[in-house]
Amino acid sequence: MADSCLIPDEIEQLADISFTNDGEPSLKLDLYRLRGVRFRESRPVVVWLHGGGWMSGDRERGVERIFGLVRAGFIGASLDYRLSQDALFPAQLHDCKCAVRFLRANASKYDIDTERVGVWGASAGGHLASLLAVTDRERSLEGSRGWETFSSRIQAACSWFGPSDLNVSGQFPPGVMPRFPNLSADSAEGRLVGGPVTERQELVSMANPIRYIHPGSPPILLMHGAKDDTVPLASSERFHEQLVARGVSAHLHVLKNGHHNAYLWGDHHLQLVNEFFEWHLREPAL
């Protein structure tokens, strides 16, 4: 449960909600909504997916980024997913899809509009957000953690510096020194797929959002720093190029001096994301 001192007084947290029901150890999510406010209609929900290289972090990391949307009347959600030391890909995607299905299955309980579901993630979370956006037609990636009669399709996605193709994880622009050896077995990418990226190509291909783009994919906002030394800008550039080529509504916002840390970007980047979800999830008046 997030430290209550980090949650603004006007926001109510519904904590420690179990969302898996497959008999395995349960994963949990937290929901956030305006305290004491009841709306005439069900509300759009935006799900936050934390970063940490798929091997660290939890649902508390970075969750304050969705509070602006909660203040605007959205419901916010933040979830835990299995980390790479516990399970290789596609376990992480299975968990995220299960969480979306859980929200739909319990929409009436939490006043969620099942036709207005967005996801937003940073780094590893951005990768998973991108996958959620483009894999709605891939039944083999749904997993079986629960709520299988409900859809995991989302209506809008935002990725902050998330990988879209693990094979370009080492392709940094001139002047940017890589922080980590991204293709080795000990790298975050290698741990996700269980070995060196170059030797695990079947699973790497399965993990690449760029593989699954189709014309029916929902709107996607990509934000990436040009000086990112952890996930190269080329990853988002190529993803954006292929999204547009297939007719998907996509925008790439490049921060000229941005690094792999959105906390250093400035408040305007949060406003861009808020406006994106307000537009595409069509937030109605209170």
C-alpha positions as CSV (number, residue, x, y, z in Angstrom):
1,M,0.0,0.0,0.0
2,A,1.3,3.4,-1.0
3,D,2.4,5.7,1.8
4,S,-0.7,7.7,2.6
5,C,1.3,10.9,2.9
6,L,2.0,10.7,-0.8
7,I,-1.6,10.6,-1.7
8,P,-3.4,14.0,-1.8
9,D,-6.2,14.4,0.6
10,E,-8.7,14.8,-2.2
11,I,-7.9,11.3,-3.6
12,E,-9.2,8.1,-2.2
13,Q,-7.1,4.9,-2.5
14,L,-8.7,1.5,-2.7
15,A,-5.7,-0.6,-1.8
16,D,-4.6,-4.2,-2.1
17,I,-7.3,-5.5,-4.5
18,S,-6.5,-9.0,-5.7
19,F,-7.0,-9.3,-9.5
20,T,-5.8,-12.8,-10.4
21,N,-7.9,-15.9,-9.7
22,D,-6.0,-18.8,-11.2
23,G,-5.0,-20.5,-8.0
24,E,-1.5,-19.1,-8.1
25,P,-0.2,-16.5,-5.7
26,S,-2.5,-13.5,-6.1
27,L,-1.3,-10.2,-7.7
28,K,-2.8,-6.9,-6.4
29,L,-3.7,-3.5,-7.7
30,D,-4.7,-0.2,-6.2
31,L,-7.5,2.1,-7.4
32,Y,-7.6,5.8,-7.0
33,R,-10.6,8.1,-7.3
34,L,-11.8,11.5,-6.1
35,R,-12.8,11.3,-2.5
36,G,-16.5,11.9,-1.7
37,V,-17.4,12.6,-5.4
38,R,-20.0,10.6,-7.2
39,F,-20.6,11.0,-10.9
40,R,-23.7,10.6,-13.0
41,E,-21.9,8.3,-15.4
42,S,-19.3,5.6,-15.2
43,R,-15.7,6.9,-15.5
44,P,-12.8,6.2,-17.8
45,V,-9.9,4.4,-16.2
46,V,-6.2,4.8,-16.8
47,V,-3.9,2.0,-15.7
48,W,-0.3,2.9,-14.6
49,L,2.4,0.3,-15.3
50,H,5.6,0.9,-13.4
51,G,9.2,0.7,-14.7
52,G,12.2,-1.1,-13.4
53,G,13.6,-3.2,-16.2
54,W,11.0,-5.9,-15.6
55,M,13.1,-6.9,-12.6
56,S,12.3,-4.4,-9.9
57,G,9.6,-1.9,-8.8
58,D,6.0,-2.3,-7.7
59,R,2.7,-0.6,-8.1
60,E,3.7,2.3,-5.9
61,R,6.6,3.4,-8.2
62,G,5.6,6.5,-10.1
63,V,1.9,6.2,-9.3
64,E,1.6,9.9,-8.4
65,R,1.8,10.6,-12.2
66,I,-1.8,9.5,-12.6
67,F,-3.1,11.8,-9.9
68,G,-3.7,14.7,-12.3
69,L,-6.1,12.5,-14.3
70,V,-7.8,11.3,-11.1
71,R,-8.4,15.0,-10.2
72,A,-10.0,15.4,-13.6
73,G,-12.5,12.7,-12.8
74,F,-10.7,9.6,-14.1
75,I,-10.3,6.4,-12.1
76,G,-6.7,5.5,-11.7
77,A,-5.2,2.0,-11.3
78,S,-1.8,0.7,-10.6
79,L,-0.8,-2.9,-10.5
80,D,1.9,-5.4,-9.7
81,Y,3.1,-7.8,-12.4
82,R,5.5,-10.7,-12.1
83,L,9.1,-9.7,-12.4
84,S,11.7,-11.4,-14.6
85,Q,13.4,-13.2,-11.7
86,D,10.1,-14.9,-11.0
87,A,8.9,-15.6,-14.5
88,L,10.1,-15.0,-18.1
89,F,8.0,-13.1,-20.7
90,P,5.1,-13.3,-21.6
91,A,4.2,-13.7,-17.9
92,Q,4.3,-9.9,-17.4
93,L,1.9,-9.3,-20.3
94,H,-0.4,-12.0,-19.1
95,D,-0.6,-10.2,-15.7
96,C,-1.4,-6.8,-17.3
97,K,-4.1,-8.3,-19.5
98,C,-5.6,-10.1,-16.6
99,A,-5.8,-6.8,-14.7
100,V,-7.6,-5.1,-17.6
101,R,-10.1,-8.0,-17.8
102,F,-10.6,-7.8,-14.0
103,L,-11.5,-4.1,-14.3
104,R,-14.0,-4.8,-16.9
105,A,-15.4,-7.7,-14.9
106,N,-15.9,-5.5,-11.9
107,A,-16.8,-2.3,-13.8
108,S,-20.1,-1.8,-12.1
109,K,-18.5,-2.2,-8.6
110,Y,-16.0,0.6,-9.3
111,D,-18.0,2.8,-11.7
112,I,-15.7,2.1,-14.6
113,D,-16.7,2.6,-18.2
114,T,-15.6,-0.5,-20.0
115,E,-15.3,1.3,-23.4
116,R,-12.8,3.9,-22.0
117,V,-9.7,2.1,-20.8
118,G,-6.3,3.6,-21.1
119,V,-2.8,2.4,-20.1
120,W,0.3,4.4,-19.4
121,G,3.7,3.1,-18.5
122,A,7.4,4.1,-18.2
123,S,10.4,2.2,-19.5
124,A,9.5,-1.5,-18.9
125,G,6.0,-0.3,-18.1
126,G,5.9,1.6,-21.4
127,H,6.9,-1.6,-23.2
128,L,3.9,-3.4,-21.6
129,A,1.6,-0.5,-22.3
130,S,2.6,-0.7,-26.0
131,L,2.0,-4.5,-26.0
132,L,-1.5,-4.0,-24.5
133,A,-2.2,-1.6,-27.3
134,V,-1.3,-3.8,-30.2
135,T,-1.9,-7.4,-29.1
136,D,-5.7,-7.4,-28.7
137,R,-6.0,-9.8,-31.6
138,E,-3.4,-12.3,-30.2
139,R,-5.3,-14.8,-28.2
140,S,-2.2,-16.7,-27.5
141,L,-0.9,-13.8,-25.3
142,E,-4.0,-13.5,-23.1
143,G,-2.8,-16.0,-20.5
144,S,-5.1,-17.8,-18.1
145,R,-4.9,-15.8,-14.8
146,G,-8.6,-15.1,-14.7
147,W,-11.6,-13.3,-16.1
148,E,-11.1,-14.8,-19.6
149,T,-14.6,-14.1,-20.8
150,F,-13.8,-10.3,-20.7
151,S,-11.7,-8.3,-23.2
152,S,-8.2,-7.0,-22.5
153,R,-8.5,-4.4,-25.3
154,I,-7.7,-0.9,-24.4
155,Q,-8.7,2.4,-26.1
156,A,-5.6,4.5,-25.7
157,A,-2.0,4.0,-24.6
158,C,1.0,6.2,-23.6
159,S,4.6,4.8,-23.5
160,W,7.4,6.8,-21.9
161,F,10.7,5.6,-23.3
162,G,9.5,1.9,-23.5
163,P,11.3,-0.6,-25.7
164,S,9.4,-1.5,-28.9
165,D,12.0,-3.8,-30.4
166,L,14.5,-5.5,-28.1
167,N,16.8,-6.0,-31.1
168,V,17.6,-2.3,-31.3
169,S,18.3,-2.0,-27.6
170,G,22.0,-1.4,-28.3
171,Q,21.6,1.2,-31.1
172,F,22.3,4.5,-29.3
173,P,22.9,7.8,-31.2
174,P,26.3,9.3,-31.4
175,G,27.3,11.0,-28.2
176,V,25.1,8.8,-26.0
177,M,27.0,6.2,-24.0
178,P,24.9,3.2,-23.1
179,R,24.4,2.8,-19.4
180,F,23.9,-0.9,-19.5
181,P,24.9,-3.8,-21.8
182,N,21.4,-4.2,-23.2
183,L,21.9,-7.4,-25.2
184,S,23.7,-9.7,-22.8
185,A,22.2,-12.4,-20.7
186,D,22.6,-10.3,-17.6
187,S,20.9,-7.3,-19.1
188,A,17.3,-6.4,-18.3
189,E,16.3,-7.5,-21.8
190,G,18.2,-10.7,-21.4
191,R,16.7,-11.5,-18.1
192,L,13.2,-10.9,-19.5
193,V,13.7,-13.6,-22.2
194,G,16.1,-15.9,-20.3
195,G,19.4,-15.4,-22.2
196,P,21.3,-13.1,-24.6
197,V,18.9,-11.3,-26.9
198,T,20.7,-12.5,-30.0
199,E,20.2,-16.1,-28.9
200,R,16.6,-15.9,-27.8
201,Q,15.0,-14.6,-31.0
202,E,11.8,-16.5,-30.8
203,L,10.9,-15.1,-27.4
204,V,12.4,-11.7,-28.4
205,S,10.1,-11.5,-31.4
206,M,7.1,-12.4,-29.2
207,A,8.1,-9.6,-26.8
208,N,8.4,-6.9,-29.5
209,P,5.4,-4.5,-29.7
210,I,6.5,-3.5,-33.2
211,R,5.6,-7.0,-34.4
212,Y,1.9,-6.8,-33.7
213,I,0.9,-3.4,-35.1
214,H,-2.4,-3.5,-37.0
215,P,-4.7,-0.8,-38.4
216,G,-7.2,-1.3,-35.6
217,S,-4.7,-0.5,-32.9
218,P,-5.8,2.3,-30.6
219,P,-4.2,5.8,-30.4
220,I,-0.7,5.8,-29.0
221,L,1.4,8.6,-27.5
222,L,5.2,8.0,-27.4
223,M,7.5,10.2,-25.4
224,H,11.2,9.7,-25.4
225,G,14.4,11.6,-24.5
226,A,16.9,12.1,-27.2
227,K,19.7,11.5,-24.7
228,D,18.2,8.4,-23.2
229,D,21.1,6.1,-22.3
230,T,19.0,3.1,-21.2
231,V,16.5,2.7,-24.0
232,P,17.6,4.2,-27.3
233,L,15.4,6.8,-29.0
234,A,15.6,4.6,-32.1
235,S,13.2,2.2,-30.4
236,S,10.4,4.8,-30.3
237,E,11.3,6.3,-33.6
238,R,10.9,3.0,-35.4
239,F,7.7,2.1,-33.6
240,H,6.2,5.4,-34.4
241,E,7.2,5.1,-38.1
242,Q,5.5,1.7,-38.3
243,L,2.4,2.7,-36.4
244,V,1.8,5.6,-38.8
245,A,2.6,3.4,-41.9
246,R,-0.2,1.1,-40.8
247,G,-2.7,3.9,-40.3
248,V,-2.6,4.1,-36.5
249,S,-3.1,7.4,-34.7
250,A,0.3,7.9,-33.2
251,H,2.4,10.8,-32.0
252,L,6.1,10.8,-31.0
253,H,7.2,13.6,-28.7
254,V,11.0,13.8,-28.5
255,L,12.6,15.8,-25.6
256,K,15.8,17.2,-27.1
257,N,17.8,17.0,-23.9
258,G,15.7,14.3,-22.2
259,H,17.3,11.4,-20.3
260,H,15.8,8.1,-19.0
261,N,14.1,10.0,-16.1
262,A,10.8,11.7,-16.7
263,Y,11.1,13.4,-13.3
264,L,13.7,15.7,-15.0
265,W,11.5,16.6,-18.0
266,G,9.3,19.3,-16.4
267,D,5.6,19.5,-15.6
268,H,4.6,20.2,-19.3
269,H,5.1,16.5,-20.2
270,L,2.5,15.5,-17.7
271,Q,0.1,18.0,-19.2
272,L,0.7,16.5,-22.6
273,V,-0.3,13.0,-21.4
274,N,-3.3,14.3,-19.5
275,E,-4.5,16.1,-22.6
276,F,-4.0,12.9,-24.7
277,F,-6.2,10.8,-22.4
278,E,-8.8,13.5,-22.0
279,W,-9.1,13.7,-25.8
280,H,-9.1,10.0,-26.7
281,L,-11.1,8.8,-23.7
282,R,-13.5,11.7,-24.2
283,E,-13.8,12.7,-20.6
284,P,-17.4,14.1,-20.1
285,A,-18.3,17.0,-17.8
286,L,-18.8,16.3,-14.1
